[in-house]
Each structure stands twice: as C-alpha cells, then as structure tokens.
Amino acid sequence: MNKKVVIIGGEGNGGVIAACIEDNRNRYSDFEWELVGFINDYETEVCGYPAISVLRSRPSPYFFRMFLK
C-alpha cells in the first residue's frame, strides 16, 4: 500500500519534492509514495497536480485524516 503525500507550498521546494517522488516512481518503480496534490493559496494547479486546498482556510484535522488512511 502506498503512502499519500500532500505538499504544503508551491513550485519551489514543493516542486523539488514532487520531482523526487515522480523520479522514484518512474526510474526505480518505487511506488511507496503517491503525490495527491498541493496546499497552495495562489494556484489551482502546481506541477501538474491539483491545489486541493488553501492554507489561509486552515484545513481541519479531518481534511488531513482522509489522506492518512
């Protein structure tokens, strides 16, 4: 079972993390981590993944629990 990742941020450091996850999946068939999307205040899509929430709205703890199943 793979672990779901939600990155808080944008294309800077968040993009580097996304690229590492994609690289491991593509080059080494390492499917331990799955990038679900980003939490970003200004964009609707970051690095081809959806911005699923905004930080300003302070996602509830329930929001994060649905990804930690």
Backbone hydrogen bonds in HBPLUS format (Angstrom, degrees):
<---DONOR---> <-ACCEPTOR-->    atom                        ^
c    i                          cat <-CA-CA->   ^        H-A-AA   ^      H-
h    n   atom  resd res      DA  || num        DHA   H-A  angle D-A-AA Bond
n    s   type  num  typ     dist DA aas  dist angle  dist       angle   num
A0003-LYS N   A0032-GLU O   2.57 MM  29  5.92 168.1  1.58 161.5 158.4     1
A0034-GLU N   A0003-LYS O   2.73 MM  31  5.93 149.2  1.82 162.2 160.8     2
A0005-VAL N   A0034-GLU O   2.75 MM  29  5.88 153.4  1.82 156.3 155.3     3
A0036-VAL N   A0005-VAL O   2.84 MM  31  5.72 170.5  1.85 156.2 159.4     4
A0007-ILE N   A0037-GLY O   3.06 MM  30  6.50 156.5  2.12 155.3 154.8     5
A0039-ILE N   A0007-ILE O   2.77 MM  32  6.15 149.8  1.86 152.8 155.5     6
A0009-GLY N   A0039-ILE O   3.02 MM  30  6.06 161.0  2.06 152.9 158.6     7
A0016-VAL N   A0012-GLY O   3.32 MM   4  6.71 143.7  2.46 140.7 150.2     8
A0016-VAL N   A0013-ASN O   3.15 MM   3  5.07 122.6  2.49  92.6 106.8     9
A0017-ILE N   A0013-ASN O   3.11 MM   4  6.47 157.9  2.16 150.3 155.2    10
A0018-ALA N   A0014-GLY O   2.93 MM   4  6.20 161.4  1.97 148.3 153.8    11
A0019-ALA N   A0015-GLY O   2.88 MM   4  6.03 155.4  1.94 142.3 149.1    12
A0020-CYS N   A0016-VAL O   2.97 MM   4  6.25 152.2  2.05 147.1 154.2    13
A0021-ILE N   A0017-ILE O   3.03 MM   4  6.34 160.3  2.07 153.1 157.8    14
A0022-GLU N   A0018-ALA O   2.95 MM   4  6.19 166.8  1.96 153.9 157.6    15
A0023-ASP N   A0019-ALA O   2.82 MM   4  5.91 157.1  1.87 145.9 152.9    16
A0024-ASN N   A0020-CYS O   2.98 MM   4  6.16 162.8  2.01 149.0 152.8    17
A0025-ARG N   A0021-ILE O   3.08 MM   4  6.31 153.0  2.15 145.4 153.0    18
A0026-ASN N   A0022-GLU O   2.85 MM   4  6.03 163.7  1.87 155.5 159.7    19
A0027-ARG N   A0023-ASP O   2.82 MM   4  5.68 166.5  1.84 152.5 157.1    20
A0028-TYR N   A0024-ASN O   3.23 MM   4  5.26 143.7  2.37 117.8 128.3    21
A0030-ASP N   A0024-ASN O   3.05 MM   6  5.38 170.3  2.06 135.8 133.8    22
A0038-PHE N   A0050-PRO O   2.96 MM  12  6.31 161.4  1.99 149.7 155.4    23
A0052-ILE N   A0038-PHE O   2.87 MM  14  6.04 130.5  2.12 154.6 169.0    24
A0040-ASN N   A0053-SER O   3.08 MM  13  6.52 143.8  2.22 165.4 155.3    25
A0051-ALA N   A0044-THR O   2.95 MM   7  4.91 163.1  1.98 123.3 119.1    26
A0046-VAL N   A0049-TYR O   2.77 MM   3  5.30 159.5  1.81 160.8 164.5    27
A0049-TYR N   A0046-VAL O   2.90 MM   3  5.30 166.3  1.92 120.7 124.5    28
A0058-ARG N   A0055-LEU O   2.95 MM   3  5.29 162.4  1.98 114.8 120.0    29
A0063-PHE N   A0060-SER O   2.92 MM   3  5.32 130.4  2.17 109.5 121.8    30
A0065-ARG N   A0061-PRO O   3.04 MM   4  6.31 151.3  2.12 147.9 156.8    31
A0066-MET N   A0062-TYR O   3.20 MM   4  6.44 145.2  2.32 152.3 157.8    32
A0067-PHE N   A0064-PHE O   3.07 MM   3  5.49 148.0  2.18 109.2 118.3    33
A0068-LEU N   A0065-ARG O   3.09 MM   3  5.00 144.3  2.22  97.6 108.3    34
